[in-house]
Amino acid sequence: MQAAPQGESVGAVARRVPAVFDAVAPDDRGHVVLVTHGVAITALLCDLLGWDAQAAWAARRGLHGNTALTTLERQADGAWAGAVLACAAHLEEPAVA
């Protein structure tokens, strides 16, 4: 995937995003909220969850619509796991009875 005009390539984002996450990642006692765009979220998920980036992009795994929510939880071994992935239920129209 090529960079947008005067923008970063996906590879550049993928190299940059993990360091930002590491700088703000919570310890065992806290929480952190990150707000960013879908390319950065997908790059971060690939890094944290061990996804192959090429396969994730091809399969559109972890694709986030605008305002979608992902929740990650740190496991006992220090690894991250996806508790909620790209949830957009809050955008759905409520059922009318």
N, C-alpha and C positions, 0 to 999 in steps of 0.2 A: 504494500500500500504506500503510495507516495504522499509526501507532505502537501498540505494545502499551501497556496501561495503565501510566502513569508511566514509559514508555520513550521511546526516540528513534525518530523516523521513519526510513525508509530514506534519505530525502534528507539528513537530519541526519547519519546515519552516513557517507553518501557524501561529504559536505563535510568531515568530521572525519578520516577514515581516511588520505587521502593525506598530510596534514601529519605524522601519526605515522610513516608509512612513511619520509618524507623525513628525519625526525629520526634514524632508526636504519638507513637503507639503507647497505649496505656500499660502500666504494670499490672500486677494481679489485683490491685485494689480499685482501679479506675476505669473510666469509659472515655472514648473520644468520638467525636462526630466529624466526619470528613465530607465535604460537599465539593464535587468536581464533575467533570463531564464523562461521558461513557467510555471514551478511549482510555482515559486515565484509570477509570474503575476496572475495566477489563484487563488492562496491563497489570494492575495491582493484584487482581484475583489470580491471574496466571502465575505471578510470582509467589503469592502467599499460599495458594492451594496446589501448586505444583503442576498446573496445567501446561501442556505444550501450547505455546503461543500461536503457532501456525494452525494447529488443529482447532483451537478455540475460536480464532477469527473465522476459519472456514465454516465451522458449525454454528457460528454466532452464539456460542456458549457464553452465558453471563451478560448477554446483550441487555442494556439498560435503556428503557424509555425515559423520557423526561420525568423527573421526580421519583423514579423508581428507588426502592429501598433495599439495601443489602445489609445484613447483620452478620458479623464474624465473631466467633468466640474462640479464645485461646484454650487449647486442650491442656491436660495435665502434663503432657510431654513437651509443651511449648509450641506445638504446631497450631496453625489456624484452621478452623472448619467453618463452612458456610451454614449458619443457622437459618437465614432467610436470604434468598438469592433473587435479585431483580424483581421484587414484588411491586406491583402497581395496582393492587386491589383498591387502594384509596382513590383511584381515578375512575373506578367503575360507577356507573349510575346505580343509585339505590333502587331496589325492586319496589314497584308501586303495587299496593294491595287493593 
